[in-house]
Amino acid sequence: MAGAGFQEGLGAARQVQHVQLGGELAVRLRPLQELNASLFGSGINPGWADQLAAVASAVCRQVDHVTVFESFDIGMWAGDANQDELGWGRPASDPGHADDVIKATGPFGDALEALAELLGTTIDDVRCEVGFAHATKDLDIPGRPVASGTVAGLDIRWIGAVGGADVVEAHIRWTITAELDPAWEVAMAYLIEVRGHPQVNLRVEVLPQDMASMTLEEMLAIGSVITAMPVVNAIPAVIAARPGIVTCADLPTQSSRHLPRA
């Protein structure tokens, strides 16, 4: 939040990402106008990856469809409390599991609206499709028991449509082991596809310069850095923005800063 002489960086949250606000949340955020304050939510995905997709489309005469595909093995984070709702280790075909995953990944559905706004359109329908893969052996994951035959892979597709045609998609494939049935390919990257004239394809790897020398704690900390920095780097632009909820469509393209090493 920025304005009236104060500023604060906020991570990605479903309530902040949602472009069309209503109900209790709209009432709670109404004082932003009175305070001359601006509120911006982001992260690496949703957030930065969507903006990157929009920038990639700038070479196109027209855009028909955009997919942001996050494909990672996240086994080292599987024991974190924020992974509970994903249901790692739940039995195959467990009733209600797909609904729980849809609820847990709701920010990706909301982010479709922000991506569509960047592309100059408004989606009128959102749906989510969830697929599962299962561990072929017992997994030794600290804090997260996962038995053979239980869920160890999620393939989630949030799809936004305009006039009955699919236009934007947030595709997420998370696994916690390579030993899966069915066997899935994991890119360990963000794959961005802009279908239009011409077509643009990006493979984006966000990796430390020297993973071999890093401790596990340092590796885990990278996730916090890449989540926070799209917000931190946006602070000057958010301060200058109009009051109220702002998205990437309201801000100039953000970048980091070159700092000479001592």
C-alpha positions in Angstrom: 0.0 0.0 0.0 1.3 3.5 -0.8 0.2 7.0 -0.3 -0.3 9.6 2.4 3.3 9.4 3.4 3.5 5.7 4.0 4.2 2.6 2.0 4.0 -1.2 2.4 4.7 -4.1 0.1 2.0 -6.8 -0.1 2.3 -10.3 -1.5 -0.1 -11.9 -3.9 -3.5 -12.5 -2.4 -6.8 -13.6 -4.0 -8.6 -10.6 -2.6 -6.1 -8.1 -4.0 -5.6 -9.7 -7.4 -9.3 -9.8 -8.1 -10.2 -6.9 -10.5 -13.9 -7.0 -9.9 -14.3 -6.4 -6.2 -17.6 -6.6 -4.4 -19.4 -7.3 -1.1 -17.6 -7.0 2.2 -14.2 -6.6 0.7 -15.3 -3.6 -1.4 -16.6 -1.9 1.7 -13.4 -2.6 3.6 -11.2 -1.1 0.9 -13.3 2.0 0.2 -11.2 4.1 2.6 -8.3 3.8 0.2 -9.9 6.6 -1.8 -10.2 8.7 1.3 -6.6 8.1 2.3 -5.3 8.8 -1.2 -3.7 5.3 -1.0 -3.0 2.7 -3.6 -3.1 -1.1 -3.1 -1.1 -3.4 -5.4 -0.8 -7.2 -5.1 1.7 -9.3 -6.9 4.3 -12.1 -6.6 6.1 -14.3 -9.1 3.1 -16.3 -10.2 0.4 -15.0 -10.2 1.9 -11.6 -10.8 5.3 -11.2 -12.5 4.8 -14.2 -14.9 1.5 -12.7 -16.2 3.1 -9.3 -16.8 6.0 -11.1 -18.6 3.4 -12.8 -20.8 1.8 -9.5 -21.6 5.1 -7.9 -22.5 5.9 -10.8 -24.8 2.7 -10.2 -26.7 3.9 -6.7 -27.7 5.4 -8.0 -30.9 2.1 -9.5 -32.0 -0.4 -7.9 -34.4 -3.1 -9.9 -32.7 -3.4 -12.3 -29.8 -5.8 -15.2 -29.7 -4.7 -17.1 -26.6 -2.1 -16.8 -23.8 -1.0 -19.6 -21.5 1.3 -19.2 -18.5 2.5 -22.7 -17.5 4.2 -23.1 -14.2 5.9 -26.6 -14.1 8.0 -27.5 -11.1 8.9 -30.3 -8.7 8.2 -28.6 -5.3 9.0 -31.6 -3.1 11.4 -29.6 -0.9 8.5 -27.3 0.1 5.8 -30.1 0.4 6.1 -30.2 4.2 5.2 -26.5 4.6 1.9 -25.6 6.3 0.9 -23.6 3.2 0.8 -26.9 1.3 -1.8 -28.5 3.5 -4.8 -27.6 1.3 -3.2 -29.1 -1.8 -3.7 -32.6 -0.3 -0.4 -34.3 -0.8 -0.7 -37.9 0.3 -4.5 -38.0 0.0 -5.9 -41.3 -1.3 -6.6 -41.6 -5.0 -10.1 -40.5 -6.1 -10.7 -39.0 -2.6 -14.1 -37.3 -2.8 -13.8 -33.5 -2.6 -10.1 -33.4 -3.4 -10.5 -31.6 -6.7 -12.8 -29.0 -5.0 -10.2 -28.4 -2.3 -7.5 -27.9 -4.9 -9.7 -25.4 -6.8 -10.2 -23.5 -3.5 -6.5 -23.5 -2.6 -5.4 -22.3 -6.1 -8.1 -19.6 -6.4 -5.6 -16.8 -6.8 -4.7 -18.2 -10.3 -8.3 -17.9 -11.3 -8.5 -14.3 -10.1 -5.2 -13.5 -11.9 -6.8 -14.5 -15.2 -8.8 -11.2 -15.0 -5.6 -9.2 -14.5 -3.9 -10.9 -17.4 -7.0 -10.3 -19.6 -6.9 -6.7 -18.6 -3.3 -6.4 -19.7 -4.4 -7.8 -23.1 -7.2 -5.3 -23.4 -10.1 -7.6 -22.9 -12.5 -8.8 -20.2 -13.2 -12.5 -19.5 -16.8 -13.5 -18.9 -16.3 -17.1 -17.8 -13.7 -18.9 -15.7 -13.4 -22.7 -15.1 -10.9 -25.0 -13.5 -9.8 -28.5 -14.4 -7.8 -30.6 -12.0 -5.8 -33.8 -12.7 -3.9 -36.0 -10.3 -0.8 -38.3 -10.4 0.1 -40.8 -7.7 3.3 -41.9 -6.1 4.6 -45.2 -7.2 6.5 -45.7 -3.9 6.5 -44.4 -0.3 8.1 -40.9 -0.1 10.3 -39.7 2.7 9.3 -36.1 2.8 9.9 -34.3 6.2 6.6 -33.3 7.7 4.5 -34.8 4.9 3.9 -38.6 4.8 3.1 -39.7 1.3 2.4 -43.4 0.8 2.6 -45.3 -2.5 -0.6 -44.9 -4.5 -1.5 -41.5 -3.0 -1.5 -38.1 -4.6 2.0 -36.7 -5.4 1.2 -34.7 -8.5 -1.3 -32.0 -9.4 -2.1 -30.6 -12.9 -4.4 -27.6 -12.6 -5.7 -25.5 -15.5 -7.5 -22.2 -14.8 -9.1 -21.1 -18.0 -10.7 -17.8 -18.9 -13.1 -17.4 -21.8 -14.5 -14.4 -23.8 -17.7 -15.0 -25.7 -17.3 -18.8 -25.5 -13.7 -18.8 -26.7 -10.8 -19.7 -24.4 -8.4 -16.7 -24.2 -6.2 -16.9 -21.2 -4.9 -19.9 -19.1 -3.0 -20.4 -15.9 -1.6 -23.9 -16.1 0.1 -25.2 -13.0 1.9 -28.6 -12.7 3.3 -29.3 -9.3 4.9 -32.6 -8.3 6.7 -33.8 -5.2 8.5 -36.7 -6.8 9.6 -38.0 -10.2 8.1 -41.5 -9.4 4.6 -40.9 -10.6 1.7 -42.7 -12.2 1.0 -41.4 -14.8 4.5 -40.2 -15.5 4.6 -36.5 -16.1 7.2 -34.3 -17.6 8.2 -31.4 -15.4 10.0 -28.4 -17.0 11.3 -26.8 -13.9 10.5 -23.5 -15.6 7.7 -21.1 -16.6 6.6 -21.8 -20.1 4.7 -18.9 -21.7 2.8 -19.3 -25.0 1.3 -16.4 -26.9 -0.8 -17.7 -29.8 -1.4 -15.0 -32.3 0.3 -13.3 -35.2 3.1 -14.2 -34.8 3.3 -16.8 -32.1 5.7 -16.2 -29.1 7.1 -18.9 -26.8 9.2 -18.3 -23.8 11.0 -20.6 -21.4 11.8 -18.8 -18.2 14.1 -20.4 -15.6 14.4 -18.6 -12.3 17.5 -20.2 -10.7 20.4 -19.1 -8.5 23.7 -18.5 -10.2 25.5 -21.2 -8.3 23.1 -23.8 -6.8 25.9 -26.3 -6.1 27.3 -24.0 -3.3 24.0 -23.2 -1.7 22.6 -24.8 1.5 19.1 -26.1 1.6 18.0 -23.1 3.7 19.5 -20.7 1.1 17.7 -22.6 -1.7 14.4 -22.4 0.2 14.9 -18.6 0.8 15.0 -18.0 -3.0 11.3 -18.6 -3.1 10.7 -15.7 -0.7 13.0 -13.4 -2.6 11.3 -14.0 -6.0 7.8 -13.6 -4.4 8.6 -10.4 -2.7 10.7 -8.5 -5.3 8.0 -7.8 -7.8 6.2 -5.9 -5.1 9.2 -4.2 -3.7 10.4 -3.0 -7.1 6.9 -1.7 -7.8 6.7 0.6 -4.7 7.7 3.8 -6.5 5.1 3.2 -9.3 2.4 2.4 -6.7 3.2 5.6 -4.8 2.6 7.5 -8.0 -0.5 5.6 -9.0 -4.1 6.7 -8.6 -5.8 5.9 -5.3 -7.6 2.5 -5.0 -6.8 -1.0 -6.3 -4.2 -1.0 -9.0 -2.9 -3.9 -11.1 0.0 -4.3 -13.6 -2.2 -2.7 -16.2 -2.2 0.6 -14.2 1.6 0.6 -13.7 4.6 1.0 -16.0 6.7 -2.1 -16.6 8.8 -2.7 -13.6 12.5 -3.7 -13.4 15.1 -4.2 -10.7 18.1 -1.9 -10.2 21.8 -2.3 -11.0 23.8 -2.0 -7.8 27.6 -2.1 -8.3 29.3 -4.7 -6.2 31.8 -3.5 -3.6 
